[in-house]
Amino acid sequence: MKNFFFRYLFPILSKKHQDFVIAKYQGPISKRLIKGASYSLTGSVSTKILTLVSSIIVARLLGSKHFGELGMVLSTTNMFTVLAGFGLGVTSTKFVAEYRSIDPNKAGQVISTTNFFASVFGGICSVLFFLVAPSISETSIHAPYLTQHIRISAIILFFSAINGAQVGALSGLEDFKSIARINIISALLLLILQIILTFLFGLIGALIAIGINSLVTYFLFFFGIRQTADKFGIKIKLTWSVTNISYLWKFSLPAFLGVIVVSVTTWYINTTLVRQDNGFNEMAVISAIQPWTNFVLFIPMVISSISLPIFSNVANDKNTLIRIIKINSVASFLFGLTIALCFTLFSKIIMAFYGPTYKSYWGVLVILCFAAVLNAMNSTIGQVIASLNKMWLGFLLNSIFSIVFLFFGMVFIVIYKYGATGFAYAYLLAYTIHSICVSIASMIFIKKINTVNN
């Protein structure tokens, strides 16, 4: 199984180099990576395929303008979901992985605390989202008729915020099998619900389908966490003390700020795009392409998702940490590049799936896919930053990305009127500069570790 996985992981390398990699990266850490990756890979492939099919069918059912409206409503919902999530997912992953073996009671407290605050923040943000929906639709999106749609999305926001913390807990427990199983069930259910409800009720039906799916997914994760926690002898019980919640401010706050700065910037660029001439049609192009860029990222994200608990578990073993960083970075880049090149070759056919109005935007797909490759390459360093509690550095790097994205987004979308193409140009430039900064940070990081070891 291990040899098969590595040969699949490095399809570009010759057999000689594959044998070298297999021989070099043996041991318990490799086994944990492979076990986690095999389950996550199965779940991600199945989920991404189902999501692609769903996006194509929904785009066909709604038409270009309404599909763009769906994308804008979900973009707005996602921004508030990040606000509600408060970085609790990655916080749960990091500390559950750290304490599950040495202090099961502490791990249980982390799970209960992060889920409690996710519920509280999710509830507050959902109510706020419902109340400010008219202002958002009229002032920000310039589409007051979407007020009701945004309000319906409040239910998506609430359960998505809690689900983020629950996924984080299962990741910390390294139960990637349960995550994969739940994600496949969720994606299949969403496909069925969206086809039926979109056909019957249009845009509102598509949103209701996502809301129902998020509710079902919540219960699946709820019971999944408790089943896995029992295997570790972890009791999920909420207890209050300054010590128990201190990590929320020391770790979750910078994690939250690092994600929210990107989310708000992306949302603002999206609102700027839809306010232009033919804006919702341009937004529809971005919405259609997003599942494909997610596919470019899916294996790097699999590697990334299983890396954080392992990084946190071996953070004191610097040699092992550097070894994992190297193999994960190479694997993420090669996989992302391979899939991006495949999509580039078939870009015109892919865009034609969505209808005749999308065909001419094949270049946007190509640009965003290669931006996703850069994102994939950076994902490993992001997990290292999290495992070593360097979240303020992560916030700084994300802020640089956001500033560059915002600047070039305004230039290409507002000044040059490039629409979706301008969005893609700005996104690629932002990730290029972000990648340079991440590379510098990683070289400094590795140099310091080597200095300490010597």
Contacts in CASP RR format, 6 or more apart in sequence:
PFRMAT RR
TARGET T0000
AUTHOR 0000-0000-0000
METHOD contacts of the structure
MODEL  1
MKNFFFRYLFPILSKKHQDFVIAKYQGPISKRLIKGASYSLTGSVSTKIL
TLVSSIIVARLLGSKHFGELGMVLSTTNMFTVLAGFGLGVTSTKFVAEYR
SIDPNKAGQVISTTNFFASVFGGICSVLFFLVAPSISETSIHAPYLTQHI
RISAIILFFSAINGAQVGALSGLEDFKSIARINIISALLLLILQIILTFL
FGLIGALIAIGINSLVTYFLFFFGIRQTADKFGIKIKLTWSVTNISYLWK
FSLPAFLGVIVVSVTTWYINTTLVRQDNGFNEMAVISAIQPWTNFVLFIP
MVISSISLPIFSNVANDKNTLIRIIKINSVASFLFGLTIALCFTLFSKII
MAFYGPTYKSYWGVLVILCFAAVLNAMNSTIGQVIASLNKMWLGFLLNSI
FSIVFLFFGMVFIVIYKYGATGFAYAYLLAYTIHSICVSIASMIFIKKIN
TVNN
1 34 0 8 1.000
1 38 0 8 1.000
2 22 0 8 1.000
2 30 0 8 1.000
2 31 0 8 1.000
2 34 0 8 1.000
3 22 0 8 1.000
5 34 0 8 1.000
5 37 0 8 1.000
5 38 0 8 1.000
6 18 0 8 1.000
6 21 0 8 1.000
6 22 0 8 1.000
6 25 0 8 1.000
6 34 0 8 1.000
7 18 0 8 1.000
7 22 0 8 1.000
9 37 0 8 1.000
9 331 0 8 1.000
9 335 0 8 1.000
10 17 0 8 1.000
10 18 0 8 1.000
10 21 0 8 1.000
10 330 0 8 1.000
10 331 0 8 1.000
10 334 0 8 1.000
11 334 0 8 1.000
11 338 0 8 1.000
12 334 0 8 1.000
12 338 0 8 1.000
13 21 0 8 1.000
21 327 0 8 1.000
25 323 0 8 1.000
25 327 0 8 1.000
29 310 0 8 1.000
29 314 0 8 1.000
29 320 0 8 1.000
29 323 0 8 1.000
29 324 0 8 1.000
32 174 0 8 1.000
32 306 0 8 1.000
32 310 0 8 1.000
33 303 0 8 1.000
33 306 0 8 1.000
33 307 0 8 1.000
33 310 0 8 1.000
33 324 0 8 1.000
35 176 0 8 1.000
36 174 0 8 1.000
36 176 0 8 1.000
36 177 0 8 1.000
36 306 0 8 1.000
37 176 0 8 1.000
37 302 0 8 1.000
37 303 0 8 1.000
37 306 0 8 1.000
39 176 0 8 1.000
39 177 0 8 1.000
39 179 0 8 1.000
39 180 0 8 1.000
40 176 0 8 1.000
40 179 0 8 1.000
40 180 0 8 1.000
40 302 0 8 1.000
40 305 0 8 1.000
40 306 0 8 1.000
41 299 0 8 1.000
41 302 0 8 1.000
42 180 0 8 1.000
42 184 0 8 1.000
43 179 0 8 1.000
43 180 0 8 1.000
43 181 0 8 1.000
43 183 0 8 1.000
43 184 0 8 1.000
44 180 0 8 1.000
44 183 0 8 1.000
44 298 0 8 1.000
44 299 0 8 1.000
44 301 0 8 1.000
44 302 0 8 1.000
45 298 0 8 1.000
46 180 0 8 1.000
46 183 0 8 1.000
46 184 0 8 1.000
46 187 0 8 1.000
47 183 0 8 1.000
47 184 0 8 1.000
47 186 0 8 1.000
47 187 0 8 1.000
48 291 0 8 1.000
48 294 0 8 1.000
48 295 0 8 1.000
48 298 0 8 1.000
50 184 0 8 1.000
50 187 0 8 1.000
50 188 0 8 1.000
50 190 0 8 1.000
50 191 0 8 1.000
51 187 0 8 1.000
51 190 0 8 1.000
51 291 0 8 1.000
51 294 0 8 1.000
52 291 0 8 1.000
52 292 0 8 1.000
52 295 0 8 1.000
53 191 0 8 1.000
54 187 0 8 1.000
54 190 0 8 1.000
54 191 0 8 1.000
54 194 0 8 1.000
54 195 0 8 1.000
55 287 0 8 1.000
55 288 0 8 1.000
55 290 0 8 1.000
55 291 0 8 1.000
56 353 0 8 1.000
56 354 0 8 1.000
57 191 0 8 1.000
57 194 0 8 1.000
57 195 0 8 1.000
57 198 0 8 1.000
58 67 0 8 1.000
58 70 0 8 1.000
58 194 0 8 1.000
58 195 0 8 1.000
58 198 0 8 1.000
58 206 0 8 1.000
59 67 0 8 1.000
59 284 0 8 1.000
59 287 0 8 1.000
59 288 0 8 1.000
59 354 0 8 1.000
59 355 0 8 1.000
59 358 0 8 1.000
60 354 0 8 1.000
60 355 0 8 1.000
61 195 0 8 1.000
61 198 0 8 1.000
61 199 0 8 1.000
61 202 0 8 1.000
62 70 0 8 1.000
62 198 0 8 1.000
62 202 0 8 1.000
62 203 0 8 1.000
62 206 0 8 1.000
63 284 0 8 1.000
64 280 0 8 1.000
64 281 0 8 1.000
64 284 0 8 1.000
64 357 0 8 1.000
64 358 0 8 1.000
65 280 0 8 1.000
65 281 0 8 1.000
65 284 0 8 1.000
66 202 0 8 1.000
66 203 0 8 1.000
66 280 0 8 1.000
67 284 0 8 1.000
67 287 0 8 1.000
67 288 0 8 1.000
68 274 0 8 1.000
68 280 0 8 1.000
68 281 0 8 1.000
68 283 0 8 1.000
68 284 0 8 1.000
68 287 0 8 1.000
69 143 0 8 1.000
69 146 0 8 1.000
69 149 0 8 1.000
69 203 0 8 1.000
69 280 0 8 1.000
69 283 0 8 1.000
70 203 0 8 1.000
70 206 0 8 1.000
70 207 0 8 1.000
70 287 0 8 1.000
71 283 0 8 1.000
71 284 0 8 1.000
71 286 0 8 1.000
71 287 0 8 1.000
72 141 0 8 1.000
72 143 0 8 1.000
72 146 0 8 1.000
72 270 0 8 1.000
72 271 0 8 1.000
72 274 0 8 1.000
72 280 0 8 1.000
72 283 0 8 1.000
73 146 0 8 1.000
73 149 0 8 1.000
73 150 0 8 1.000
73 153 0 8 1.000
73 207 0 8 1.000
74 153 0 8 1.000
74 210 0 8 1.000
74 287 0 8 1.000
75 266 0 8 1.000
75 267 0 8 1.000
75 270 0 8 1.000
76 136 0 8 1.000
76 140 0 8 1.000
76 141 0 8 1.000
76 150 0 8 1.000
76 153 0 8 1.000
76 267 0 8 1.000
77 129 0 8 1.000
77 150 0 8 1.000
77 153 0 8 1.000
77 156 0 8 1.000
77 157 0 8 1.000
77 160 0 8 1.000
78 263 0 8 1.000
78 267 0 8 1.000
79 260 0 8 1.000
79 263 0 8 1.000
79 264 0 8 1.000
79 266 0 8 1.000
79 267 0 8 1.000
80 125 0 8 1.000
80 126 0 8 1.000
80 128 0 8 1.000
80 129 0 8 1.000
80 157 0 8 1.000
81 125 0 8 1.000
81 156 0 8 1.000
81 157 0 8 1.000
81 160 0 8 1.000
81 161 0 8 1.000
82 256 0 8 1.000
82 259 0 8 1.000
82 260 0 8 1.000
82 263 0 8 1.000
83 121 0 8 1.000
83 125 0 8 1.000
83 260 0 8 1.000
83 263 0 8 1.000
84 118 0 8 1.000
84 121 0 8 1.000
84 122 0 8 1.000
84 123 0 8 1.000
84 124 0 8 1.000
84 125 0 8 1.000
84 126 0 8 1.000
84 157 0 8 1.000
84 158 0 8 1.000
84 160 0 8 1.000
84 161 0 8 1.000
85 118 0 8 1.000
85 121 0 8 1.000
85 122 0 8 1.000
85 161 0 8 1.000
85 164 0 8 1.000
85 165 0 8 1.000
85 256 0 8 1.000
86 117 0 8 1.000
86 118 0 8 1.000
86 121 0 8 1.000
86 248 0 8 1.000
86 252 0 8 1.000
86 253 0 8 1.000
86 256 0 8 1.000
87 252 0 8 1.000
87 255 0 8 1.000
87 256 0 8 1.000
87 259 0 8 1.000
88 114 0 8 1.000
88 117 0 8 1.000
88 118 0 8 1.000
88 121 0 8 1.000
88 164 0 8 1.000
88 165 0 8 1.000
88 248 0 8 1.000
88 252 0 8 1.000
89 114 0 8 1.000
89 118 0 8 1.000
89 164 0 8 1.000
89 165 0 8 1.000
89 167 0 8 1.000
89 168 0 8 1.000
89 169 0 8 1.000
90 168 0 8 1.000
90 255 0 8 1.000
90 308 0 8 1.000
90 386 0 8 1.000
91 110 0 8 1.000
91 114 0 8 1.000
91 247 0 8 1.000
91 248 0 8 1.000
91 251 0 8 1.000
91 252 0 8 1.000
91 255 0 8 1.000
92 110 0 8 1.000
92 111 0 8 1.000
92 114 0 8 1.000
92 115 0 8 1.000
92 165 0 8 1.000
92 168 0 8 1.000
92 169 0 8 1.000
92 171 0 8 1.000
92 172 0 8 1.000
93 168 0 8 1.000
93 169 0 8 1.000
93 171 0 8 1.000
93 172 0 8 1.000
93 308 0 8 1.000
93 309 0 8 1.000
93 312 0 8 1.000
93 386 0 8 1.000
94 172 0 8 1.000
94 251 0 8 1.000
94 308 0 8 1.000
94 309 0 8 1.000
94 312 0 8 1.000
94 386 0 8 1.000
94 387 0 8 1.000
95 106 0 8 1.000
95 107 0 8 1.000
95 110 0 8 1.000
95 247 0 8 1.000
95 251 0 8 1.000
95 312 0 8 1.000
96 107 0 8 1.000
96 108 0 8 1.000
96 110 0 8 1.000
96 111 0 8 1.000
96 168 0 8 1.000
96 169 0 8 1.000
96 171 0 8 1.000
96 172 0 8 1.000
96 173 0 8 1.000
96 309 0 8 1.000
97 171 0 8 1.000
97 172 0 8 1.000
97 173 0 8 1.000
97 174 0 8 1.000
97 308 0 8 1.000
97 309 0 8 1.000
97 310 0 8 1.000
97 312 0 8 1.000
97 313 0 8 1.000
98 312 0 8 1.000
98 313 0 8 1.000
99 106 0 8 1.000
99 107 0 8 1.000
99 108 0 8 1.000
99 110 0 8 1.000
100 107 0 8 1.000
100 172 0 8 1.000
100 173 0 8 1.000
100 232 0 8 1.000
100 234 0 8 1.000
101 313 0 8 1.000
104 232 0 8 1.000
104 233 0 8 1.000
104 234 0 8 1.000
104 235 0 8 1.000
105 234 0 8 1.000
105 235 0 8 1.000
107 232 0 8 1.000
107 234 0 8 1.000
108 229 0 8 1.000
108 234 0 8 1.000
108 235 0 8 1.000
108 236 0 8 1.000
108 237 0 8 1.000
109 237 0 8 1.000
109 238 0 8 1.000
109 239 0 8 1.000
109 244 0 8 1.000
110 169 0 8 1.000
110 247 0 8 1.000
111 169 0 8 1.000
111 225 0 8 1.000
111 229 0 8 1.000
111 234 0 8 1.000
111 236 0 8 1.000
112 236 0 8 1.000
112 237 0 8 1.000
112 238 0 8 1.000
112 239 0 8 1.000
113 238 0 8 1.000
113 244 0 8 1.000
113 245 0 8 1.000
113 248 0 8 1.000
114 165 0 8 1.000
114 168 0 8 1.000
114 169 0 8 1.000
114 248 0 8 1.000
115 162 0 8 1.000
115 165 0 8 1.000
115 166 0 8 1.000
115 169 0 8 1.000
116 238 0 8 1.000
117 165 0 8 1.000
117 248 0 8 1.000
118 161 0 8 1.000
118 162 0 8 1.000
118 164 0 8 1.000
118 165 0 8 1.000
118 166 0 8 1.000
119 161 0 8 1.000
119 162 0 8 1.000
121 161 0 8 1.000
122 157 0 8 1.000
122 158 0 8 1.000
122 161 0 8 1.000
122 162 0 8 1.000
123 158 0 8 1.000
123 161 0 8 1.000
125 157 0 8 1.000
125 158 0 8 1.000
125 161 0 8 1.000
126 154 0 8 1.000
126 155 0 8 1.000
126 157 0 8 1.000
126 158 0 8 1.000
126 161 0 8 1.000
127 154 0 8 1.000
129 150 0 8 1.000
129 151 0 8 1.000
129 153 0 8 1.000
129 154 0 8 1.000
129 157 0 8 1.000
130 151 0 8 1.000
130 154 0 8 1.000
133 147 0 8 1.000
133 148 0 8 1.000
133 150 0 8 1.000
133 151 0 8 1.000
133 154 0 8 1.000
134 144 0 8 1.000
134 147 0 8 1.000
136 150 0 8 1.000
137 143 0 8 1.000
137 144 0 8 1.000
137 145 0 8 1.000
137 146 0 8 1.000
137 147 0 8 1.000
137 150 0 8 1.000
138 144 0 8 1.000
138 147 0 8 1.000
140 271 0 8 1.000
141 271 0 8 1.000
141 274 0 8 1.000
141 275 0 8 1.000
142 274 0 8 1.000
142 275 0 8 1.000
143 274 0 8 1.000
143 280 0 8 1.000
148 204 0 8 1.000
149 203 0 8 1.000
149 204 0 8 1.000
149 207 0 8 1.000
152 204 0 8 1.000
152 207 0 8 1.000
152 208 0 8 1.000
152 211 0 8 1.000
153 207 0 8 1.000
153 210 0 8 1.000
153 211 0 8 1.000
155 211 0 8 1.000
155 214 0 8 1.000
155 215 0 8 1.000
156 207 0 8 1.000
156 210 0 8 1.000
156 211 0 8 1.000
156 214 0 8 1.000
159 211 0 8 1.000
159 214 0 8 1.000
159 215 0 8 1.000
159 217 0 8 1.000
159 218 0 8 1.000
160 214 0 8 1.000
162 218 0 8 1.000
163 214 0 8 1.000
163 217 0 8 1.000
163 218 0 8 1.000
163 221 0 8 1.000
166 218 0 8 1.000
166 221 0 8 1.000
166 222 0 8 1.000
166 225 0 8 1.000
167 179 0 8 1.000
167 221 0 8 1.000
169 225 0 8 1.000
170 176 0 8 1.000
170 178 0 8 1.000
170 179 0 8 1.000
170 221 0 8 1.000
170 224 0 8 1.000
170 225 0 8 1.000
170 228 0 8 1.000
171 179 0 8 1.000
171 305 0 8 1.000
171 306 0 8 1.000
171 308 0 8 1.000
171 309 0 8 1.000
172 308 0 8 1.000
172 309 0 8 1.000
172 312 0 8 1.000
173 225 0 8 1.000
173 228 0 8 1.000
173 229 0 8 1.000
173 232 0 8 1.000
173 234 0 8 1.000
173 309 0 8 1.000
174 306 0 8 1.000
174 309 0 8 1.000
174 310 0 8 1.000
175 224 0 8 1.000
175 228 0 8 1.000
176 305 0 8 1.000
176 306 0 8 1.000
178 224 0 8 1.000
178 227 0 8 1.000
178 228 0 8 1.000
182 217 0 8 1.000
182 220 0 8 1.000
182 221 0 8 1.000
182 224 0 8 1.000
185 220 0 8 1.000
186 213 0 8 1.000
186 216 0 8 1.000
186 217 0 8 1.000
186 220 0 8 1.000
189 213 0 8 1.000
189 216 0 8 1.000
190 209 0 8 1.000
190 210 0 8 1.000
190 213 0 8 1.000
193 209 0 8 1.000
193 212 0 8 1.000
193 213 0 8 1.000
194 205 0 8 1.000
194 206 0 8 1.000
194 209 0 8 1.000
194 210 0 8 1.000
196 209 0 8 1.000
197 205 0 8 1.000
197 206 0 8 1.000
197 208 0 8 1.000
197 209 0 8 1.000
198 205 0 8 1.000
198 206 0 8 1.000
198 209 0 8 1.000
201 208 0 8 1.000
225 236 0 8 1.000
226 236 0 8 1.000
229 235 0 8 1.000
229 236 0 8 1.000
250 389 0 8 1.000
251 389 0 8 1.000
251 391 0 8 1.000
253 391 0 8 1.000
254 391 0 8 1.000
254 392 0 8 1.000
254 394 0 8 1.000
254 395 0 8 1.000
255 386 0 8 1.000
255 391 0 8 1.000
257 395 0 8 1.000
258 391 0 8 1.000
258 394 0 8 1.000
258 395 0 8 1.000
258 398 0 8 1.000
258 399 0 8 1.000
259 398 0 8 1.000
261 395 0 8 1.000
261 398 0 8 1.000
261 399 0 8 1.000
261 402 0 8 1.000
262 398 0 8 1.000
262 401 0 8 1.000
262 402 0 8 1.000
264 402 0 8 1.000
265 402 0 8 1.000
265 405 0 8 1.000
265 406 0 8 1.000
266 405 0 8 1.000
268 406 0 8 1.000
269 405 0 8 1.000
269 406 0 8 1.000
269 409 0 8 1.000
269 413 0 8 1.000
269 423 0 8 1.000
269 426 0 8 1.000
270 283 0 8 1.000
270 286 0 8 1.000
272 409 0 8 1.000
272 410 0 8 1.000
272 413 0 8 1.000
272 414 0 8 1.000
273 279 0 8 1.000
273 282 0 8 1.000
273 283 0 8 1.000
273 286 0 8 1.000
273 413 0 8 1.000
273 419 0 8 1.000
273 420 0 8 1.000
273 423 0 8 1.000
274 280 0 8 1.000
274 282 0 8 1.000
274 283 0 8 1.000
276 282 0 8 1.000
276 413 0 8 1.000
276 414 0 8 1.000
276 417 0 8 1.000
276 419 0 8 1.000
277 417 0 8 1.000
279 419 0 8 1.000
281 357 0 8 1.000
282 419 0 8 1.000
282 420 0 8 1.000
282 423 0 8 1.000
283 420 0 8 1.000
284 358 0 8 1.000
285 358 0 8 1.000
285 361 0 8 1.000
285 364 0 8 1.000
285 420 0 8 1.000
286 364 0 8 1.000
286 420 0 8 1.000
286 423 0 8 1.000
288 351 0 8 1.000
288 354 0 8 1.000
288 358 0 8 1.000
289 361 0 8 1.000
289 364 0 8 1.000
289 365 0 8 1.000
289 368 0 8 1.000
292 343 0 8 1.000
292 350 0 8 1.000
292 365 0 8 1.000
292 368 0 8 1.000
292 369 0 8 1.000
293 368 0 8 1.000
293 369 0 8 1.000
293 371 0 8 1.000
293 372 0 8 1.000
294 372 0 8 1.000
295 339 0 8 1.000
295 343 0 8 1.000
296 336 0 8 1.000
296 339 0 8 1.000
296 340 0 8 1.000
296 343 0 8 1.000
296 369 0 8 1.000
296 372 0 8 1.000
296 373 0 8 1.000
296 376 0 8 1.000
297 336 0 8 1.000
297 372 0 8 1.000
297 375 0 8 1.000
297 376 0 8 1.000
297 379 0 8 1.000
299 331 0 8 1.000
299 332 0 8 1.000
299 335 0 8 1.000
299 336 0 8 1.000
299 339 0 8 1.000
300 331 0 8 1.000
300 332 0 8 1.000
300 333 0 8 1.000
300 335 0 8 1.000
300 336 0 8 1.000
300 375 0 8 1.000
300 376 0 8 1.000
300 377 0 8 1.000
300 379 0 8 1.000
300 380 0 8 1.000
301 376 0 8 1.000
301 379 0 8 1.000
303 328 0 8 1.000
303 331 0 8 1.000
303 332 0 8 1.000
303 335 0 8 1.000
303 379 0 8 1.000
303 380 0 8 1.000
304 328 0 8 1.000
304 332 0 8 1.000
304 379 0 8 1.000
304 380 0 8 1.000
304 382 0 8 1.000
304 383 0 8 1.000
307 324 0 8 1.000
307 328 0 8 1.000
307 380 0 8 1.000
307 383 0 8 1.000
307 384 0 8 1.000
308 383 0 8 1.000
308 386 0 8 1.000
308 387 0 8 1.000
310 324 0 8 1.000
311 321 0 8 1.000
311 324 0 8 1.000
311 383 0 8 1.000
311 384 0 8 1.000
311 386 0 8 1.000
311 387 0 8 1.000
311 388 0 8 1.000
312 386 0 8 1.000
312 387 0 8 1.000
314 320 0 8 1.000
314 321 0 8 1.000
314 324 0 8 1.000
315 321 0 8 1.000
315 387 0 8 1.000
315 388 0 8 1.000
318 449 0 8 1.000
318 452 0 8 1.000
318 453 0 8 1.000
319 453 0 8 1.000
321 384 0 8 1.000
321 449 0 8 1.000
322 446 0 8 1.000
322 449 0 8 1.000
322 450 0 8 1.000
325 380 0 8 1.000
325 381 0 8 1.000
325 384 0 8 1.000
325 442 0 8 1.000
325 446 0 8 1.000
328 380 0 8 1.000
328 383 0 8 1.000
329 377 0 8 1.000
329 380 0 8 1.000
329 381 0 8 1.000
332 376 0 8 1.000
332 377 0 8 1.000
332 379 0 8 1.000
332 380 0 8 1.000
333 373 0 8 1.000
333 376 0 8 1.000
333 377 0 8 1.000
335 376 0 8 1.000
336 372 0 8 1.000
336 373 0 8 1.000
336 376 0 8 1.000
337 373 0 8 1.000
339 369 0 8 1.000
340 369 0 8 1.000
340 370 0 8 1.000
340 372 0 8 1.000
340 373 0 8 1.000
343 350 0 8 1.000
343 365 0 8 1.000
343 366 0 8 1.000
343 369 0 8 1.000
344 365 0 8 1.000
344 366 0 8 1.000
344 369 0 8 1.000
344 370 0 8 1.000
347 362 0 8 1.000
347 363 0 8 1.000
347 365 0 8 1.000
347 366 0 8 1.000
348 359 0 8 1.000
348 362 0 8 1.000
350 362 0 8 1.000
350 365 0 8 1.000
351 358 0 8 1.000
351 359 0 8 1.000
351 360 0 8 1.000
351 361 0 8 1.000
351 362 0 8 1.000
351 365 0 8 1.000
352 358 0 8 1.000
352 359 0 8 1.000
361 420 0 8 1.000
361 421 0 8 1.000
363 421 0 8 1.000
363 424 0 8 1.000
364 420 0 8 1.000
364 421 0 8 1.000
364 423 0 8 1.000
364 424 0 8 1.000
367 421 0 8 1.000
367 424 0 8 1.000
367 425 0 8 1.000
367 427 0 8 1.000
367 428 0 8 1.000
368 424 0 8 1.000
368 427 0 8 1.000
368 428 0 8 1.000
370 428 0 8 1.000
371 424 0 8 1.000
371 427 0 8 1.000
371 428 0 8 1.000
371 430 0 8 1.000
371 431 0 8 1.000
374 428 0 8 1.000
374 431 0 8 1.000
374 432 0 8 1.000
374 434 0 8 1.000
374 435 0 8 1.000
375 431 0 8 1.000
377 435 0 8 1.000
377 438 0 8 1.000
378 431 0 8 1.000
378 434 0 8 1.000
378 435 0 8 1.000
378 438 0 8 1.000
381 438 0 8 1.000
381 441 0 8 1.000
381 442 0 8 1.000
381 445 0 8 1.000
382 394 0 8 1.000
382 438 0 8 1.000
384 442 0 8 1.000
384 445 0 8 1.000
385 391 0 8 1.000
385 393 0 8 1.000
385 394 0 8 1.000
385 397 0 8 1.000
393 441 0 8 1.000
397 434 0 8 1.000
397 437 0 8 1.000
397 438 0 8 1.000
397 441 0 8 1.000
400 433 0 8 1.000
400 434 0 8 1.000
400 437 0 8 1.000
401 430 0 8 1.000
401 431 0 8 1.000
401 433 0 8 1.000
401 434 0 8 1.000
402 430 0 8 1.000
404 426 0 8 1.000
404 429 0 8 1.000
404 430 0 8 1.000
404 433 0 8 1.000
404 434 0 8 1.000
405 426 0 8 1.000
405 427 0 8 1.000
405 429 0 8 1.000
405 430 0 8 1.000
407 426 0 8 1.000
408 425 0 8 1.000
408 426 0 8 1.000
408 429 0 8 1.000
408 430 0 8 1.000
409 422 0 8 1.000
409 423 0 8 1.000
409 425 0 8 1.000
409 426 0 8 1.000
411 426 0 8 1.000
412 418 0 8 1.000
412 419 0 8 1.000
412 421 0 8 1.000
412 422 0 8 1.000
412 423 0 8 1.000
412 425 0 8 1.000
412 426 0 8 1.000
413 419 0 8 1.000
413 422 0 8 1.000
413 423 0 8 1.000
413 426 0 8 1.000
416 422 0 8 1.000
418 425 0 8 1.000
END
